Amino acid sequence: MKKEYVVHKGSKYTIEWYFDVRGKSIAYDYFDALSFIQQKKLFHLLVTMGEVGKIFNSEKFVYEGDEIYAFKPSPDRFLCFFSKGAKIIITNAYEKKSQKMPPREKDRALKYQDDYIKRVKEGVYYE
């Protein structure tokens, strides 16, 4: 299976899905299972960030601490981080069910961020 990393290549940022060593992207799989309307909500945020470089509605893109951010097309959350080369890497996603983010989701995003950085440094992330 060929991995499609790039979700949107904008004038300010390139936004990509994170893939693990097995070629799996839980963020992409989550997105793929959403309705067309929900996909469209996220894509609108990604295009805005990619082209403008900022989302002006602070309820739709928020800093979660530890260099992790969240795109928030209600009721879904897509966690991400900024990387070298004006990239935003989407690591994982979940449906919001409470006021606080489940700690395991942020832990997962941090783990994937570490893995991404390590594999990019080793030159093995992008095929």
C-alpha atoms as an extended CHARMM CRD file, in Angstrom:
* protein
*
       127  EXT
         1         1  MET       CA              0.0000000000        0.0000000000        0.0000000000  PROA      1               0.0000000000
         2         2  LYS       CA              1.3730000000        3.3960000000       -0.9740000000  PROA      2               0.0000000000
         3         3  LYS       CA              1.0570000000        5.8860000000        1.8640000000  PROA      3               0.0000000000
         4         4  GLU       CA             -0.4670000000        9.2490000000        1.0550000000  PROA      4               0.0000000000
         5         5  TYR       CA              1.0980000000       11.5220000000        3.6320000000  PROA      5               0.0000000000
         6         6  VAL       CA             -0.0870000000       14.8970000000        2.3590000000  PROA      6               0.0000000000
         7         7  VAL       CA             -3.6020000000       15.9990000000        3.2340000000  PROA      7               0.0000000000
         8         8  HSD       CA             -3.1530000000       19.5410000000        1.9490000000  PROA      8               0.0000000000
         9         9  LYS       CA             -0.1720000000       21.4320000000        0.5460000000  PROA      9               0.0000000000
        10        10  GLY       CA             -0.7670000000       25.1030000000        1.1890000000  PROA      10              0.0000000000
        11        11  SER       CA              1.2390000000       28.2550000000        0.6940000000  PROA      11              0.0000000000
        12        12  LYS       CA              2.0020000000       28.4480000000        4.4500000000  PROA      12              0.0000000000
        13        13  TYR       CA              1.9390000000       24.8190000000        5.6670000000  PROA      13              0.0000000000
        14        14  THR       CA              1.8870000000       21.3050000000        4.3120000000  PROA      14              0.0000000000
        15        15  ILE       CA             -0.4180000000       19.1460000000        6.4170000000  PROA      15              0.0000000000
        16        16  GLU       CA              0.2420000000       15.4100000000        6.6030000000  PROA      16              0.0000000000
        17        17  TRP       CA             -1.0870000000       12.2550000000        8.2420000000  PROA      17              0.0000000000
        18        18  TYR       CA              1.3050000000       10.4440000000       10.5780000000  PROA      18              0.0000000000
        19        19  PHE       CA              2.0470000000        6.7990000000        9.6280000000  PROA      19              0.0000000000
        20        20  ASP       CA              3.5620000000        4.2370000000       11.9950000000  PROA      20              0.0000000000
        21        21  VAL       CA              6.2720000000        1.7440000000       10.9790000000  PROA      21              0.0000000000
        22        22  ARG       CA              3.6170000000       -0.6780000000        9.6810000000  PROA      22              0.0000000000
        23        23  GLY       CA              2.2100000000        1.9970000000        7.3580000000  PROA      23              0.0000000000
        24        24  LYS       CA             -0.9030000000        2.5440000000        9.4810000000  PROA      24              0.0000000000
        25        25  SER       CA             -2.4110000000        5.9540000000       10.2160000000  PROA      25              0.0000000000
        26        26  ILE       CA             -5.0500000000        5.9230000000       12.9300000000  PROA      26              0.0000000000
        27        27  ALA       CA             -5.8050000000        9.5890000000       12.2400000000  PROA      27              0.0000000000
        28        28  TYR       CA             -6.4590000000        8.8830000000        8.5580000000  PROA      28              0.0000000000
        29        29  ASP       CA             -8.5160000000        5.7800000000        9.3800000000  PROA      29              0.0000000000
        30        30  TYR       CA            -10.6280000000        7.8330000000       11.7950000000  PROA      30              0.0000000000
        31        31  PHE       CA            -11.0910000000       10.5510000000        9.1450000000  PROA      31              0.0000000000
        32        32  ASP       CA            -11.9560000000        7.9960000000        6.4780000000  PROA      32              0.0000000000
        33        33  ALA       CA            -14.7510000000        6.5660000000        8.6480000000  PROA      33              0.0000000000
        34        34  LEU       CA            -16.3900000000        9.9880000000        9.1650000000  PROA      34              0.0000000000
        35        35  SER       CA            -19.3940000000       11.2130000000        7.2310000000  PROA      35              0.0000000000
        36        36  PHE       CA            -18.7850000000       13.4810000000        4.2560000000  PROA      36              0.0000000000
        37        37  ILE       CA            -20.0480000000       16.4740000000        6.2790000000  PROA      37              0.0000000000
        38        38  GLN       CA            -17.5830000000       15.7810000000        9.1120000000  PROA      38              0.0000000000
        39        39  GLN       CA            -14.7400000000       15.2760000000        6.6340000000  PROA      39              0.0000000000
        40        40  LYS       CA            -15.6170000000       18.5770000000        5.0050000000  PROA      40              0.0000000000
        41        41  LYS       CA            -15.5050000000       20.3870000000        8.3890000000  PROA      41              0.0000000000
        42        42  LEU       CA            -11.9740000000       19.1370000000        9.0320000000  PROA      42              0.0000000000
        43        43  PHE       CA            -10.8110000000       19.7830000000        5.4910000000  PROA      43              0.0000000000
        44        44  HSD       CA            -12.0210000000       23.3930000000        5.7280000000  PROA      44              0.0000000000
        45        45  LEU       CA             -9.8370000000       23.8980000000        8.8340000000  PROA      45              0.0000000000
        46        46  LEU       CA             -6.8370000000       22.2150000000        7.1960000000  PROA      46              0.0000000000
        47        47  VAL       CA             -7.0880000000       24.3080000000        4.0360000000  PROA      47              0.0000000000
        48        48  THR       CA             -7.4170000000       27.4940000000        6.0940000000  PROA      48              0.0000000000
        49        49  MET       CA             -4.3410000000       26.6120000000        8.1560000000  PROA      49              0.0000000000
        50        50  GLY       CA             -2.3870000000       25.5540000000        5.0780000000  PROA      50              0.0000000000
        51        51  GLU       CA             -3.1920000000       28.6600000000        3.0540000000  PROA      51              0.0000000000
        52        52  VAL       CA             -3.5430000000       31.3940000000        5.7000000000  PROA      52              0.0000000000
        53        53  GLY       CA             -1.2060000000       29.9880000000        8.3420000000  PROA      53              0.0000000000
        54        54  LYS       CA             -3.6560000000       30.6020000000       11.1570000000  PROA      54              0.0000000000
        55        55  ILE       CA             -7.1820000000       29.7350000000       12.2160000000  PROA      55              0.0000000000
        56        56  PHE       CA             -8.7320000000       32.8630000000       13.6750000000  PROA      56              0.0000000000
        57        57  ASN       CA            -11.5050000000       31.0310000000       15.5490000000  PROA      57              0.0000000000
        58        58  SER       CA             -9.6820000000       29.9600000000       18.7110000000  PROA      58              0.0000000000
        59        59  GLU       CA            -12.3540000000       27.3330000000       19.3640000000  PROA      59              0.0000000000
        60        60  LYS       CA            -11.3730000000       25.4480000000       16.1920000000  PROA      60              0.0000000000
        61        61  PHE       CA             -7.5900000000       25.1770000000       16.7180000000  PROA      61              0.0000000000
        62        62  VAL       CA             -6.1000000000       25.1100000000       20.1980000000  PROA      62              0.0000000000
        63        63  TYR       CA             -2.7740000000       24.5360000000       21.9410000000  PROA      63              0.0000000000
        64        64  GLU       CA             -3.0090000000       21.4830000000       24.2260000000  PROA      64              0.0000000000
        65        65  GLY       CA              0.4530000000       21.8060000000       25.8160000000  PROA      65              0.0000000000
        66        66  ASP       CA              3.6900000000       19.8840000000       25.2150000000  PROA      66              0.0000000000
        67        67  GLU       CA              3.8740000000       21.0940000000       21.5670000000  PROA      67              0.0000000000
        68        68  ILE       CA              0.5800000000       19.3360000000       20.7640000000  PROA      68              0.0000000000
        69        69  TYR       CA             -2.2900000000       21.1840000000       19.0730000000  PROA      69              0.0000000000
        70        70  ALA       CA             -5.8220000000       20.1490000000       18.1570000000  PROA      70              0.0000000000
        71        71  PHE       CA             -7.9990000000       20.8440000000       15.1470000000  PROA      71              0.0000000000
        72        72  LYS       CA            -11.5410000000       20.8500000000       16.5280000000  PROA      72              0.0000000000
        73        73  PRO       CA            -14.2700000000       20.2430000000       13.9440000000  PROA      73              0.0000000000
        74        74  SER       CA            -17.0230000000       19.4820000000       16.4520000000  PROA      74              0.0000000000
        75        75  PRO       CA            -17.4370000000       16.8410000000       17.8410000000  PROA      75              0.0000000000
        76        76  ASP       CA            -14.0940000000       15.4540000000       16.6190000000  PROA      76              0.0000000000
        77        77  ARG       CA            -10.5520000000       16.2730000000       17.6830000000  PROA      77              0.0000000000
        78        78  PHE       CA             -7.4810000000       15.7990000000       15.4980000000  PROA      78              0.0000000000
        79        79  LEU       CA             -4.2110000000       16.1170000000       17.4160000000  PROA      79              0.0000000000
        80        80  CYS       CA             -1.1110000000       17.3610000000       15.6420000000  PROA      80              0.0000000000
        81        81  PHE       CA              2.2820000000       19.0200000000       15.9680000000  PROA      81              0.0000000000
        82        82  PHE       CA              4.3960000000       21.4140000000       13.9230000000  PROA      82              0.0000000000
        83        83  SER       CA              7.5260000000       20.0270000000       12.2660000000  PROA      83              0.0000000000
        84        84  LYS       CA             10.4980000000       21.3770000000       10.3230000000  PROA      84              0.0000000000
        85        85  GLY       CA              9.8300000000       22.4300000000        6.7710000000  PROA      85              0.0000000000
        86        86  ALA       CA              6.5330000000       24.1820000000        7.5960000000  PROA      86              0.0000000000
        87        87  LYS       CA              4.7380000000       20.8870000000        8.1700000000  PROA      87              0.0000000000
        88        88  ILE       CA              1.8700000000       19.9960000000       10.4530000000  PROA      88              0.0000000000
        89        89  ILE       CA              1.6410000000       16.2920000000       11.2480000000  PROA      89              0.0000000000
        90        90  ILE       CA             -1.7710000000       14.9260000000       12.3110000000  PROA      90              0.0000000000
        91        91  THR       CA             -1.1140000000       12.0760000000       14.7270000000  PROA      91              0.0000000000
        92        92  ASN       CA             -4.4360000000       10.7940000000       16.0430000000  PROA      92              0.0000000000
        93        93  ALA       CA             -8.1140000000       11.6160000000       16.4030000000  PROA      93              0.0000000000
        94        94  TYR       CA            -11.0670000000       10.9490000000       18.6350000000  PROA      94              0.0000000000
        95        95  GLU       CA            -14.6410000000       12.0190000000       19.2620000000  PROA      95              0.0000000000
        96        96  LYS       CA            -15.0130000000       14.4980000000       22.0990000000  PROA      96              0.0000000000
        97        97  LYS       CA            -17.2150000000       13.0660000000       24.8320000000  PROA      97              0.0000000000
        98        98  SER       CA            -16.1790000000       15.1810000000       27.8260000000  PROA      98              0.0000000000
        99        99  GLN       CA            -14.7320000000       18.5950000000       28.6340000000  PROA      99              0.0000000000
       100       100  LYS       CA            -11.1960000000       17.2480000000       29.1150000000  PROA      100             0.0000000000
       101       101  MET       CA             -9.0650000000       15.4700000000       26.5810000000  PROA      101             0.0000000000
       102       102  PRO       CA             -8.5090000000       11.8300000000       27.5080000000  PROA      102             0.0000000000
       103       103  PRO       CA             -4.8790000000       11.6140000000       28.7510000000  PROA      103             0.0000000000
       104       104  ARG       CA             -4.2240000000        8.5450000000       26.5770000000  PROA      104             0.0000000000
       105       105  GLU       CA             -4.9580000000       10.6090000000       23.4370000000  PROA      105             0.0000000000
       106       106  LYS       CA             -2.3330000000       13.2280000000       24.2940000000  PROA      106             0.0000000000
       107       107  ASP       CA              0.1110000000       10.4860000000       25.3120000000  PROA      107             0.0000000000
       108       108  ARG       CA             -0.4690000000        8.8260000000       21.9470000000  PROA      108             0.0000000000
       109       109  ALA       CA              0.1720000000       12.1130000000       20.1100000000  PROA      109             0.0000000000
       110       110  LEU       CA              3.4350000000       12.6230000000       22.0370000000  PROA      110             0.0000000000
       111       111  LYS       CA              4.5340000000        9.0460000000       21.3290000000  PROA      111             0.0000000000
       112       112  TYR       CA              3.8270000000        9.4690000000       17.6060000000  PROA      112             0.0000000000
       113       113  GLN       CA              5.6240000000       12.8190000000       17.5690000000  PROA      113             0.0000000000
       114       114  ASP       CA              8.7370000000       11.1910000000       19.0710000000  PROA      114             0.0000000000
       115       115  ASP       CA              8.5250000000        8.3200000000       16.5950000000  PROA      115             0.0000000000
       116       116  TYR       CA              8.1220000000       10.7130000000       13.6430000000  PROA      116             0.0000000000
       117       117  ILE       CA             11.1230000000       12.8300000000       14.6830000000  PROA      117             0.0000000000
       118       118  LYS       CA             13.2990000000        9.7520000000       15.2510000000  PROA      118             0.0000000000
       119       119  ARG       CA             12.3860000000        8.1260000000       11.9370000000  PROA      119             0.0000000000
       120       120  VAL       CA             12.8350000000       11.3800000000        9.9760000000  PROA      120             0.0000000000
       121       121  LYS       CA             16.3180000000       11.8350000000       11.5130000000  PROA      121             0.0000000000
       122       122  GLU       CA             17.1780000000        8.2520000000       10.5490000000  PROA      122             0.0000000000
       123       123  GLY       CA             15.9410000000        8.9460000000        7.0140000000  PROA      123             0.0000000000
       124       124  VAL       CA             13.4140000000        6.1130000000        7.0870000000  PROA      124             0.0000000000
       125       125  TYR       CA             10.0670000000        7.8980000000        7.5570000000  PROA      125             0.0000000000
       126       126  TYR       CA              9.4110000000        8.9810000000        3.9700000000  PROA      126             0.0000000000
       127       127  GLU       CA              9.7160000000        6.1850000000        1.4340000000  PROA      127             0.0000000000
